[in-house]
Amino acid sequence: MNWGYEPLTREIARRYLQAGVPISHEEMVITTGGTEALNLCLRAVTKPGDTVAIETPAYFGFLEIIQALGLRALEIPTCSRQGMCLDSLKEALAQNDIKVVMLMPNFHNPLGSLMPDEKKQQLYELIAEHDLPIIEDDIYGDTHFGDLRPKPLKAWDRDGRVMLCSSFGKTLAPGFHVGWTAPGRYLERIRRLKFINTMGTPRILQKTIAEFLRDGGYDHHLRSLRRAYREHLHSFLQGMQRHFPDGTRYSRPQGGNYIWVEFPVKVDTLRLRRDALKHKINTAPGSLFSAVKDRYRNCLRMSCSQPWSDEMDAALKTLGDLVKQQL
């Protein structure tokens, strides 16, 4: 079996080396998108009934995978600025039989939080103390607005317990479905599961992306993408501040394309979704991002990937009017 087109795995490994993560191209498995990478990693270290510690609010894709595999999600409070609360995680590890920690340290979906380097090191040391694996989703790492790409948690991995996952789905082409994992000590388990799951990832797509990375086209594209995302987020924040009611709070991400919105407690974003659909406006209510019923009922994830326009401004005004009606 060929677990990845070698020129592509070499290019990915080279990019991680530049970000401070010395990964060999030989320890990578190319997957059919980032979701398969996460799915394989979870299957490699758990069995049905096991407990997975995740951030809350959590990306609903995590919750769907965990439920589909018959696992239990234990939600750990997460800050919109610095990521998962390590004190809460430490307490959860002491009181529960947790088998793996699954998180998104760089530009978390939906909060947009970026975990500082010193906190990443503390997290790794805490997990190493309990001898657990970590599944890291680094899919937004390349969407940073600053000069330097934030290091993945994998940069602190000394014994192969961090299972790094990502894909080109958020930066290049979702339809390509080309992702990867560098699963450390779990490499052979992942290879077996990949063989059972899909056997391989289409090579023509891997060749296309490898060439794009090799000739510098991807880096040029990323510079434009990051600039666009930064401008979009700024425009959306200004629009929401104009149209949403007083007392609304917003996250202020330094990368990615999501803003977490917290309305006054009286607001029900499930009701807001139903009302907004009548105006052909789609929203992501906060309750999607937790397995706990009615959690984040007054919250909303805003996707800011589309260019700002008068149509966007009008849609935000309509949303703001609908929210004010609830108050």
ZADO-1210 file (C-alpha; in nm, 4 decimals, padded with zeros to 6 digits):
<atoms>
<atom x="00.0000" y="00.0000" z="00.0000" code="MET" pos="1"/>
<atom x="00.1064" y="00.3557" z="-00.0692" code="ASN" pos="2"/>
<atom x="-00.0152" y="00.5697" z="00.2219" code="TRP" pos="3"/>
<atom x="00.0333" y="00.8951" z="00.0323" code="GLY" pos="4"/>
<atom x="00.1872" y="01.0408" z="-00.2816" code="TYR" pos="5"/>
<atom x="00.5443" y="01.0999" z="-00.1694" code="GLU" pos="6"/>
<atom x="00.5991" y="01.4437" z="-00.3277" code="PRO" pos="7"/>
<atom x="00.2858" y="01.5654" z="-00.1467" code="LEU" pos="8"/>
<atom x="00.3799" y="01.4188" z="00.1920" code="THR" pos="9"/>
<atom x="00.7273" y="01.5712" z="00.1540" code="ARG" pos="10"/>
<atom x="00.5787" y="01.9140" z="00.0820" code="GLU" pos="11"/>
<atom x="00.3461" y="01.8910" z="00.3828" code="ILE" pos="12"/>
<atom x="00.6347" y="01.7774" z="00.6055" code="ALA" pos="13"/>
<atom x="00.8470" y="02.0678" z="00.4794" code="ARG" pos="14"/>
<atom x="00.5753" y="02.3167" z="00.5691" code="ARG" pos="15"/>
<atom x="00.5446" y="02.1740" z="00.9196" code="TYR" pos="16"/>
<atom x="00.9199" y="02.1921" z="00.9657" code="LEU" pos="17"/>
<atom x="00.9000" y="02.5634" z="00.8864" code="GLN" pos="18"/>
<atom x="00.6320" y="02.5892" z="01.1586" code="ALA" pos="19"/>
<atom x="00.8595" y="02.4223" z="01.4149" code="GLY" pos="20"/>
<atom x="00.7305" y="02.0660" z="01.3833" code="VAL" pos="21"/>
<atom x="00.9882" y="01.8104" z="01.2636" code="PRO" pos="22"/>
<atom x="00.7637" y="01.5468" z="01.1039" code="ILE" pos="23"/>
<atom x="00.8952" y="01.2876" z="00.8607" code="SER" pos="24"/>
<atom x="00.6976" y="01.2445" z="00.5393" code="HIS" pos="25"/>
<atom x="00.7062" y="00.8699" z="00.6087" code="GLU" pos="26"/>
<atom x="00.4885" y="00.9047" z="00.9198" code="GLU" pos="27"/>
<atom x="00.1990" y="01.0637" z="00.7315" code="MET" pos="28"/>
<atom x="-00.1157" y="00.9046" z="00.5971" code="VAL" pos="29"/>
<atom x="-00.3072" y="01.0960" z="00.3285" code="ILE" pos="30"/>
<atom x="-00.6813" y="01.0724" z="00.3932" code="THR" pos="31"/>
<atom x="-01.0051" y="01.1467" z="00.2117" code="THR" pos="32"/>
<atom x="-01.0465" y="01.4845" z="00.3771" code="GLY" pos="33"/>
<atom x="-00.9925" y="01.6002" z="00.7344" code="GLY" pos="34"/>
<atom x="-01.3033" y="01.4237" z="00.8629" code="THR" pos="35"/>
<atom x="-01.1636" y="01.0839" z="00.7703" code="GLU" pos="36"/>
<atom x="-00.8372" y="01.1708" z="00.9468" code="ALA" pos="37"/>
<atom x="-01.0239" y="01.2541" z="01.2694" code="LEU" pos="38"/>
<atom x="-01.2441" y="00.9464" z="01.2349" code="ASN" pos="39"/>
<atom x="-00.9468" y="00.7127" z="01.1881" code="LEU" pos="40"/>
<atom x="-00.7642" y="00.8633" z="01.4862" code="CYS" pos="41"/>
<atom x="-01.0635" y="00.8228" z="01.7155" code="LEU" pos="42"/>
<atom x="-01.1147" y="00.4631" z="01.6042" code="ARG" pos="43"/>
<atom x="-00.7459" y="00.3886" z="01.6628" code="ALA" pos="44"/>
<atom x="-00.7530" y="00.4791" z="02.0336" code="VAL" pos="45"/>
<atom x="-01.1112" y="00.4129" z="02.1507" code="THR" pos="46"/>
<atom x="-01.3869" y="00.1546" z="02.1555" code="LYS" pos="47"/>
<atom x="-01.7653" y="00.2104" z="02.1863" code="PRO" pos="48"/>
<atom x="-01.8577" y="00.3426" z="02.5290" code="GLY" pos="49"/>
<atom x="-01.5278" y="00.5251" z="02.5884" code="ASP" pos="50"/>
<atom x="-01.5120" y="00.8901" z="02.6946" code="THR" pos="51"/>
<atom x="-01.3556" y="01.1625" z="02.4791" code="VAL" pos="52"/>
<atom x="-01.2680" y="01.5009" z="02.6313" code="ALA" pos="53"/>
<atom x="-01.3483" y="01.7852" z="02.3912" code="ILE" pos="54"/>
<atom x="-01.3741" y="02.1627" z="02.4025" code="GLU" pos="55"/>
<atom x="-01.7068" y="02.3313" z="02.4574" code="THR" pos="56"/>
<atom x="-01.8505" y="02.4853" z="02.2557" code="PRO" pos="57"/>
<atom x="-01.7329" y="02.2130" z="02.0175" code="ALA" pos="58"/>
<atom x="-01.7304" y="02.1881" z="01.6412" code="TYR" pos="59"/>
<atom x="-02.0492" y="01.9946" z="01.5661" code="PHE" pos="60"/>
<atom x="-01.8567" y="01.7663" z="01.3298" code="GLY" pos="61"/>
<atom x="-01.6629" y="01.6382" z="01.6326" code="PHE" pos="62"/>
<atom x="-01.9885" y="01.5673" z="01.8118" code="LEU" pos="63"/>
<atom x="-02.1314" y="01.3818" z="01.5115" code="GLU" pos="64"/>
<atom x="-01.8244" y="01.1581" z="01.4776" code="ILE" pos="65"/>
<atom x="-01.8169" y="01.0833" z="01.8498" code="ILE" pos="66"/>
<atom x="-02.1855" y="00.9903" z="01.8512" code="GLN" pos="67"/>
<atom x="-02.1548" y="00.7772" z="01.5361" code="ALA" pos="68"/>
<atom x="-01.8703" y="00.5760" z="01.6926" code="LEU" pos="69"/>
<atom x="-02.0701" y="00.5097" z="02.0100" code="GLY" pos="70"/>
<atom x="-01.8430" y="00.7268" z="02.2249" code="LEU" pos="71"/>
<atom x="-01.9285" y="00.9739" z="02.5009" code="ARG" pos="72"/>
<atom x="-01.8296" y="01.3405" z="02.4764" code="ALA" pos="73"/>
<atom x="-01.7130" y="01.5077" z="02.7974" code="LEU" pos="74"/>
<atom x="-01.7182" y="01.8826" z="02.7360" code="GLU" pos="75"/>
<atom x="-01.4406" y="02.0964" z="02.8866" code="ILE" pos="76"/>
<atom x="-01.4990" y="02.4745" z="02.9203" code="PRO" pos="77"/>
<atom x="-01.3109" y="02.6723" z="02.6571" code="THR" pos="78"/>
<atom x="-01.2181" y="03.0417" z="02.6485" code="CYS" pos="79"/>
<atom x="-01.2647" y="03.2464" z="02.3316" code="SER" pos="80"/>
<atom x="-00.9139" y="03.3890" z="02.3730" code="ARG" pos="81"/>
<atom x="-00.6906" y="03.1108" z="02.5064" code="GLN" pos="82"/>
<atom x="-00.8702" y="02.7861" z="02.4343" code="GLY" pos="83"/>
<atom x="-00.9441" y="02.4939" z="02.6643" code="MET" pos="84"/>
<atom x="-00.9412" y="02.5574" z="03.0406" code="CYS" pos="85"/>
<atom x="-00.6602" y="02.3371" z="03.1696" code="LEU" pos="86"/>
<atom x="-00.7791" y="02.3502" z="03.5326" code="ASP" pos="87"/>
<atom x="-01.1143" y="02.2066" z="03.4221" code="SER" pos="88"/>
<atom x="-00.9385" y="01.9431" z="03.2116" code="LEU" pos="89"/>
<atom x="-00.7171" y="01.8451" z="03.5036" code="LYS" pos="90"/>
<atom x="-01.0224" y="01.8024" z="03.7252" code="GLU" pos="91"/>
<atom x="-01.2032" y="01.6014" z="03.4552" code="ALA" pos="92"/>
<atom x="-00.9031" y="01.3703" z="03.4128" code="LEU" pos="93"/>
<atom x="-00.8990" y="01.3043" z="03.7863" code="ALA" pos="94"/>
<atom x="-01.2686" y="01.2198" z="03.8016" code="GLN" pos="95"/>
<atom x="-01.3315" y="01.0362" z="03.4725" code="ASN" pos="96"/>
<atom x="-01.1864" y="00.7495" z="03.2718" code="ASP" pos="97"/>
<atom x="-01.0977" y="00.9602" z="02.9679" code="ILE" pos="98"/>
<atom x="-00.9365" y="00.7736" z="02.6776" code="LYS" pos="99"/>
<atom x="-00.8371" y="01.0636" z="02.4517" code="VAL" pos="100"/>
<atom x="-00.8462" y="01.4436" z="02.4350" code="VAL" pos="101"/>
<atom x="-00.9651" y="01.5956" z="02.1063" code="MET" pos="102"/>
<atom x="-00.9213" y="01.9662" z="02.0409" code="LEU" pos="103"/>
<atom x="-00.8488" y="02.2492" z="01.7972" code="MET" pos="104"/>
<atom x="-00.5804" y="02.4747" z="01.9535" code="PRO" pos="105"/>
<atom x="-00.5296" y="02.7049" z="01.6529" code="ASN" pos="106"/>
<atom x="-00.8347" y="02.9187" z="01.5625" code="PHE" pos="107"/>
<atom x="-01.0934" y="02.6943" z="01.7165" code="HIS" pos="108"/>
<atom x="-01.4271" y="02.6424" z="01.5453" code="ASN" pos="109"/>
<atom x="-01.6615" y="02.8035" z="01.6566" code="PRO" pos="110"/>
<atom x="-01.4838" y="03.0368" z="01.9035" code="LEU" pos="111"/>
<atom x="-01.1838" y="03.1356" z="01.6922" code="GLY" pos="112"/>
<atom x="-00.9567" y="03.1048" z="01.9979" code="SER" pos="113"/>
<atom x="-00.5790" y="03.0625" z="01.9718" code="LEU" pos="114"/>
<atom x="-00.4090" y="02.8733" z="02.2543" code="MET" pos="115"/>
<atom x="-00.0796" y="03.0454" z="02.3566" code="PRO" pos="116"/>
<atom x="00.2419" y="02.8472" z="02.3222" code="ASP" pos="117"/>
<atom x="00.3038" y="02.8220" z="02.6952" code="GLU" pos="118"/>
<atom x="-00.0443" y="02.6815" z="02.7450" code="LYS" pos="119"/>
<atom x="00.0094" y="02.4272" z="02.4664" code="LYS" pos="120"/>
<atom x="00.3190" y="02.3061" z="02.6489" code="GLN" pos="121"/>
<atom x="00.1269" y="02.2825" z="02.9769" code="GLN" pos="122"/>
<atom x="-00.1498" y="02.0893" z="02.8019" code="LEU" pos="123"/>
<atom x="00.0970" y="01.8441" z="02.6541" code="TYR" pos="124"/>
<atom x="00.2649" y="01.7886" z="02.9917" code="GLU" pos="125"/>
<atom x="-00.0720" y="01.7309" z="03.1590" code="LEU" pos="126"/>
<atom x="-00.1753" y="01.4729" z="02.8995" code="ILE" pos="127"/>
<atom x="00.1665" y="01.3041" z="02.9128" code="ALA" pos="128"/>
<atom x="00.1318" y="01.2780" z="03.2904" code="GLU" pos="129"/>
<atom x="-00.1883" y="01.0778" z="03.2359" code="HIS" pos="130"/>
<atom x="-00.0356" y="00.8842" z="02.9435" code="ASP" pos="131"/>
<atom x="-00.3188" y="00.9675" z="02.7029" code="LEU" pos="132"/>
<atom x="-00.3285" y="01.0339" z="02.3280" code="PRO" pos="133"/>
<atom x="-00.4315" y="01.3726" z="02.1883" code="ILE" pos="134"/>
<atom x="-00.6104" y="01.4266" z="01.8584" code="ILE" pos="135"/>
<atom x="-00.5239" y="01.7728" z="01.7250" code="GLU" pos="136"/>
<atom x="-00.7276" y="01.9296" z="01.4442" code="ASP" pos="137"/>
<atom x="-00.4994" y="02.1920" z="01.2863" code="ASP" pos="138"/>
<atom x="-00.7200" y="02.2671" z="00.9876" code="ILE" pos="139"/>
<atom x="-00.7193" y="02.6456" z="01.0452" code="TYR" pos="140"/>
<atom x="-00.3505" y="02.6824" z="01.1330" code="GLY" pos="141"/>
<atom x="-00.2611" y="02.8330" z="00.7944" code="ASP" pos="142"/>
<atom x="-00.5308" y="03.1035" z="00.8197" code="THR" pos="143"/>
<atom x="-00.3432" y="03.3200" z="01.0728" code="HIS" pos="144"/>
<atom x="-00.3622" y="03.6987" z="01.0380" code="PHE" pos="145"/>
<atom x="-00.0251" y="03.7630" z="01.2033" code="GLY" pos="146"/>
<atom x="00.3191" y="03.7314" z="01.0474" code="ASP" pos="147"/>
<atom x="00.3931" y="03.3857" z="01.1876" code="LEU" pos="148"/>
<atom x="00.1956" y="03.0654" z="01.1659" code="ARG" pos="149"/>
<atom x="00.1079" y="02.9450" z="01.5189" code="PRO" pos="150"/>
<atom x="00.2767" y="02.6202" z="01.6163" code="LYS" pos="151"/>
<atom x="00.0598" y="02.3104" z="01.6312" code="PRO" pos="152"/>
<atom x="00.0475" y="02.1265" z="01.9633" code="LEU" pos="153"/>
<atom x="00.2454" y="01.8574" z="01.7799" code="LYS" pos="154"/>
<atom x="00.5541" y="02.0805" z="01.8156" code="ALA" pos="155"/>
<atom x="00.5766" y="01.9796" z="02.1831" code="TRP" pos="156"/>
<atom x="00.5241" y="01.6084" z="02.1186" code="ASP" pos="157"/>
<atom x="00.8200" y="01.4094" z="02.2559" code="ARG" pos="158"/>
<atom x="00.6797" y="01.0574" z="02.2453" code="ASP" pos="159"/>
<atom x="00.4334" y="01.0397" z="01.9566" code="GLY" pos="160"/>
<atom x="00.1105" y="01.0786" z="02.1537" code="ARG" pos="161"/>
<atom x="-00.0192" y="01.3760" z="01.9491" code="VAL" pos="162"/>
<atom x="-00.2185" y="01.2655" z="01.6433" code="MET" pos="163"/>
<atom x="-00.2015" y="01.5678" z="01.4144" code="LEU" pos="164"/>
<atom x="-00.4850" y="01.6025" z="01.1596" code="CYS" pos="165"/>
<atom x="-00.5568" y="01.8592" z="00.8902" code="SER" pos="166"/>
<atom x="-00.6629" y="01.9049" z="00.5286" code="SER" pos="167"/>
<atom x="-00.6737" y="02.1504" z="00.2402" code="PHE" pos="168"/>
<atom x="-01.0499" y="02.1808" z="00.2783" code="GLY" pos="169"/>
<atom x="-01.0516" y="02.5245" z="00.4460" code="LYS" pos="170"/>
<atom x="-00.7653" y="02.6801" z="00.2527" code="THR" pos="171"/>
<atom x="-00.7750" y="02.5428" z="-00.1003" code="LEU" pos="172"/>
<atom x="-01.0673" y="02.3318" z="-00.2211" code="ALA" pos="173"/>
<atom x="-01.3238" y="02.1547" z="-00.0015" code="PRO" pos="174"/>
<atom x="-01.4287" y="01.9403" z="-00.2975" code="GLY" pos="175"/>
<atom x="-01.0817" y="01.7842" z="-00.3302" code="PHE" pos="176"/>
<atom x="-01.1258" y="01.6000" z="00.0010" code="HIS" pos="177"/>
<atom x="-00.7519" y="01.5641" z="00.0579" code="VAL" pos="178"/>
<atom x="-00.6424" y="01.5571" z="00.4210" code="GLY" pos="179"/>
<atom x="-00.3741" y="01.3924" z="00.6289" code="TRP" pos="180"/>
<atom x="-00.2736" y="01.2702" z="00.9696" code="THR" pos="181"/>
<atom x="00.0649" y="01.2340" z="01.1367" code="ALA" pos="182"/>
<atom x="-00.0410" y="00.9976" z="01.4179" code="PRO" pos="183"/>
<atom x="00.2928" y="00.9325" z="01.5853" code="GLY" pos="184"/>
<atom x="00.3038" y="00.6050" z="01.7780" code="ARG" pos="185"/>
<atom x="-00.0361" y="00.5060" z="01.6351" code="TYR" pos="186"/>
<atom x="00.0805" y="00.5014" z="01.2721" code="LEU" pos="187"/>
<atom x="00.0373" y="00.1285" z="01.2100" code="GLU" pos="188"/>
<atom x="-00.3147" y="00.1290" z="01.3587" code="ARG" pos="189"/>
<atom x="-00.4098" y="00.4199" z="01.1344" code="ILE" pos="190"/>
<atom x="-00.2694" y="00.2479" z="00.8274" code="ARG" pos="191"/>
<atom x="-00.4740" y="-00.0639" z="00.8946" code="ARG" pos="192"/>
<atom x="-00.7894" y="00.1393" z="00.9495" code="LEU" pos="193"/>
<atom x="-00.7260" y="00.3462" z="00.6358" code="LYS" pos="194"/>
<atom x="-00.6931" y="00.0264" z="00.4328" code="PHE" pos="195"/>
<atom x="-01.0236" y="-00.1022" z="00.5720" code="ILE" pos="196"/>
<atom x="-01.1961" y="00.2328" z="00.5320" code="ASN" pos="197"/>
<atom x="-01.1100" y="00.3595" z="00.1821" code="THR" pos="198"/>
<atom x="-00.7850" y="00.1793" z="00.0852" code="MET" pos="199"/>
<atom x="-00.6400" y="00.4988" z="-00.0558" code="GLY" pos="200"/>
<atom x="-00.6937" y="00.8618" z="-00.1596" code="THR" pos="201"/>
<atom x="-00.7153" y="00.9450" z="-00.5344" code="PRO" pos="202"/>
<atom x="-00.3616" y="01.0086" z="-00.6567" code="ARG" pos="203"/>
<atom x="-00.4478" y="01.2563" z="-00.9316" code="ILE" pos="204"/>
<atom x="-00.5698" y="01.5047" z="-00.6690" code="LEU" pos="205"/>
<atom x="-00.2571" y="01.4509" z="-00.4602" code="GLN" pos="206"/>
<atom x="-00.0367" y="01.5155" z="-00.7643" code="LYS" pos="207"/>
<atom x="-00.2261" y="01.8342" z="-00.8474" code="THR" pos="208"/>
<atom x="-00.1890" y="01.9744" z="-00.4953" code="ILE" pos="209"/>
<atom x="00.1762" y="01.8669" z="-00.4664" code="ALA" pos="210"/>
<atom x="00.2618" y="02.0630" z="-00.7799" code="GLU" pos="211"/>
<atom x="00.0727" y="02.3683" z="-00.6501" code="PHE" pos="212"/>
<atom x="00.2682" y="02.3550" z="-00.3233" code="LEU" pos="213"/>
<atom x="00.6009" y="02.2953" z="-00.4940" code="ARG" pos="214"/>
<atom x="00.5831" y="02.5901" z="-00.7356" code="ASP" pos="215"/>
<atom x="00.4840" y="02.8438" z="-00.4675" code="GLY" pos="216"/>
<atom x="00.1255" y="02.8848" z="-00.5837" code="GLY" pos="217"/>
<atom x="-00.0162" y="02.7703" z="-00.2516" code="TYR" pos="218"/>
<atom x="00.1793" y="03.0259" z="-00.0474" code="ASP" pos="219"/>
<atom x="00.0692" y="03.3038" z="-00.2819" code="HIS" pos="220"/>
<atom x="-00.2896" y="03.1828" z="-00.2487" code="HIS" pos="221"/>
<atom x="-00.2649" y="03.1706" z="00.1330" code="LEU" pos="222"/>
<atom x="-00.1438" y="03.5294" z="00.1527" code="ARG" pos="223"/>
<atom x="-00.4473" y="03.6436" z="-00.0449" code="SER" pos="224"/>
<atom x="-00.6816" y="03.4199" z="00.1546" code="LEU" pos="225"/>
<atom x="-00.5571" y="03.5438" z="00.4926" code="ARG" pos="226"/>
<atom x="-00.5870" y="03.9055" z="00.3842" code="ARG" pos="227"/>
<atom x="-00.9417" y="03.8430" z="00.2605" code="ALA" pos="228"/>
<atom x="-01.0468" y="03.6626" z="00.5801" code="TYR" pos="229"/>
<atom x="-00.9071" y="03.9430" z="00.7946" code="ARG" pos="230"/>
<atom x="-01.0981" y="04.2035" z="00.5951" code="GLU" pos="231"/>
<atom x="-01.4177" y="03.9958" z="00.6022" code="HIS" pos="232"/>
<atom x="-01.4056" y="03.9517" z="00.9807" code="LEU" pos="233"/>
<atom x="-01.3452" y="04.3224" z="01.0324" code="HIS" pos="234"/>
<atom x="-01.6416" y="04.4136" z="00.8106" code="SER" pos="235"/>
<atom x="-01.8705" y="04.1590" z="00.9775" code="PHE" pos="236"/>
<atom x="-01.7763" y="04.2805" z="01.3258" code="LEU" pos="237"/>
<atom x="-01.8512" y="04.6381" z="01.2296" code="GLN" pos="238"/>
<atom x="-02.1824" y="04.5343" z="01.0735" code="GLY" pos="239"/>
<atom x="-02.2888" y="04.3342" z="01.3798" code="MET" pos="240"/>
<atom x="-02.1976" y="04.6207" z="01.6102" code="GLN" pos="241"/>
<atom x="-02.4180" y="04.8503" z="01.4014" code="ARG" pos="242"/>
<atom x="-02.7200" y="04.6203" z="01.3841" code="HIS" pos="243"/>
<atom x="-02.7167" y="04.3883" z="01.6868" code="PHE" pos="244"/>
<atom x="-02.8579" y="04.5019" z="02.0233" code="PRO" pos="245"/>
<atom x="-02.6572" y="04.6487" z="02.3089" code="ASP" pos="246"/>
<atom x="-02.5185" y="04.3844" z="02.5401" code="GLY" pos="247"/>
<atom x="-02.4155" y="04.1527" z="02.2553" code="THR" pos="248"/>
<atom x="-02.0644" y="04.0108" z="02.2928" code="ARG" pos="249"/>
<atom x="-01.8292" y="03.8940" z="02.0173" code="TYR" pos="250"/>
<atom x="-01.5111" y="03.6888" z="01.9915" code="SER" pos="251"/>
<atom x="-01.2252" y="03.8586" z="01.8068" code="ARG" pos="252"/>
<atom x="-01.0281" y="03.5864" z="01.6279" code="PRO" pos="253"/>
<atom x="-00.6728" y="03.6311" z="01.5002" code="GLN" pos="254"/>
<atom x="-00.7279" y="03.3759" z="01.2241" code="GLY" pos="255"/>
<atom x="-00.9933" y="03.1586" z="01.0622" code="GLY" pos="256"/>
<atom x="-01.3318" y="03.2858" z="00.9476" code="ASN" pos="257"/>
<atom x="-01.5722" y="03.2436" z="01.2417" code="TYR" pos="258"/>
<atom x="-01.7042" y="03.4837" z="01.5047" code="ILE" pos="259"/>
<atom x="-01.8834" y="03.3578" z="01.8154" code="TRP" pos="260"/>
<atom x="-02.1734" y="03.5846" z="01.9107" code="VAL" pos="261"/>
<atom x="-02.3344" y="03.5886" z="02.2551" code="GLU" pos="262"/>
<atom x="-02.6674" y="03.7696" z="02.2713" code="PHE" pos="263"/>
<atom x="-02.8458" y="03.8756" z="02.5913" code="PRO" pos="264"/>
<atom x="-02.9784" y="03.5699" z="02.7779" code="VAL" pos="265"/>
<atom x="-03.3403" y="03.6265" z="02.6703" code="LYS" pos="266"/>
<atom x="-03.2551" y="03.5569" z="02.3061" code="VAL" pos="267"/>
<atom x="-03.3304" y="03.2103" z="02.1647" code="ASP" pos="268"/>
<atom x="-03.1153" y="03.1484" z="01.8571" code="THR" pos="269"/>
<atom x="-03.3166" y="02.8381" z="01.7592" code="LEU" pos="270"/>
<atom x="-03.6205" y="03.0622" z="01.7272" code="ARG" pos="271"/>
<atom x="-03.3992" y="03.3176" z="01.5516" code="LEU" pos="272"/>
<atom x="-03.2974" y="03.0506" z="01.2993" code="ARG" pos="273"/>
<atom x="-03.6604" y="02.9666" z="01.2198" code="ARG" pos="274"/>
<atom x="-03.7466" y="03.3341" z="01.1775" code="ASP" pos="275"/>
<atom x="-03.4354" y="03.4057" z="00.9691" code="ALA" pos="276"/>
<atom x="-03.5050" y="03.1204" z="00.7272" code="LEU" pos="277"/>
<atom x="-03.8274" y="03.2984" z="00.6302" code="LYS" pos="278"/>
<atom x="-03.5973" y="03.5738" z="00.4990" code="HIS" pos="279"/>
<atom x="-03.3671" y="03.3169" z="00.3302" code="LYS" pos="280"/>
<atom x="-03.0946" y="03.3754" z="00.5904" code="ILE" pos="281"/>
<atom x="-02.9210" y="03.0641" z="00.7241" code="ASN" pos="282"/>
<atom x="-02.7645" y="03.0663" z="01.0712" code="THR" pos="283"/>
<atom x="-02.5760" y="02.8281" z="01.3031" code="ALA" pos="284"/>
<atom x="-02.7384" y="02.8463" z="01.6505" code="PRO" pos="285"/>
<atom x="-02.5199" y="02.7864" z="01.9525" code="GLY" pos="286"/>
<atom x="-02.6986" y="02.4690" z="02.0601" code="SER" pos="287"/>
<atom x="-02.5444" y="02.2900" z="01.7596" code="LEU" pos="288"/>
<atom x="-02.2084" y="02.3122" z="01.9324" code="PHE" pos="289"/>
<atom x="-02.2839" y="02.1081" z="02.2444" code="SER" pos="290"/>
<atom x="-02.4265" y="01.7680" z="02.3290" code="ALA" pos="291"/>
<atom x="-02.5859" y="01.9219" z="02.6400" code="VAL" pos="292"/>
<atom x="-02.9464" y="02.0262" z="02.5797" code="LYS" pos="293"/>
<atom x="-03.0123" y="02.4019" z="02.5661" code="ASP" pos="294"/>
<atom x="-02.6469" y="02.4964" z="02.6214" code="ARG" pos="295"/>
<atom x="-02.5469" y="02.8134" z="02.4294" code="TYR" pos="296"/>
<atom x="-02.9117" y="02.8816" z="02.3513" code="ARG" pos="297"/>
<atom x="-02.8431" y="03.2562" z="02.3236" code="ASN" pos="298"/>
<atom x="-02.5294" y="03.2140" z="02.1084" code="CYS" pos="299"/>
<atom x="-02.4624" y="03.2095" z="01.7357" code="LEU" pos="300"/>
<atom x="-02.1676" y="03.1202" z="01.5146" code="ARG" pos="301"/>
<atom x="-02.1182" y="03.3645" z="01.2292" code="MET" pos="302"/>
<atom x="-01.9314" y="03.2447" z="00.9206" code="SER" pos="303"/>
<atom x="-01.7401" y="03.5286" z="00.7561" code="CYS" pos="304"/>
<atom x="-01.5901" y="03.3486" z="00.4573" code="SER" pos="305"/>
<atom x="-01.7898" y="03.5420" z="00.1958" code="GLN" pos="306"/>
<atom x="-01.6901" y="03.8930" z="00.0807" code="PRO" pos="307"/>
<atom x="-01.8691" y="04.1821" z="00.2469" code="TRP" pos="308"/>
<atom x="-02.1491" y="04.3389" z="00.0428" code="SER" pos="309"/>
<atom x="-02.4638" y="04.5472" z="00.0737" code="ASP" pos="310"/>
<atom x="-02.6580" y="04.2193" z="00.0704" code="GLU" pos="311"/>
<atom x="-02.4588" y="04.0966" z="00.3730" code="MET" pos="312"/>
<atom x="-02.5194" y="04.4234" z="00.5552" code="ASP" pos="313"/>
<atom x="-02.8936" y="04.3985" z="00.4882" code="ALA" pos="314"/>
<atom x="-02.8981" y="04.0384" z="00.6138" code="ALA" pos="315"/>
<atom x="-02.7247" y="04.1394" z="00.9377" code="LEU" pos="316"/>
<atom x="-02.9728" y="04.4222" z="00.9836" code="LYS" pos="317"/>
<atom x="-03.2599" y="04.1756" z="00.9397" code="THR" pos="318"/>
<atom x="-03.1014" y="03.9411" z="01.1952" code="LEU" pos="319"/>
<atom x="-03.0537" y="04.2293" z="01.4355" code="GLY" pos="320"/>
<atom x="-03.4194" y="04.3337" z="01.3976" code="ASP" pos="321"/>
<atom x="-03.5340" y="03.9751" z="01.4643" code="LEU" pos="322"/>
<atom x="-03.3175" y="03.9581" z="01.7767" code="VAL" pos="323"/>
<atom x="-03.4542" y="04.2898" z="01.9038" code="LYS" pos="324"/>
<atom x="-03.8082" y="04.1596" z="01.8579" code="GLN" pos="325"/>
<atom x="-03.7285" y="03.8825" z="02.1082" code="GLN" pos="326"/>
<atom x="-03.6116" y="04.1417" z="02.3605" code="LEU" pos="327"/>
</atoms>
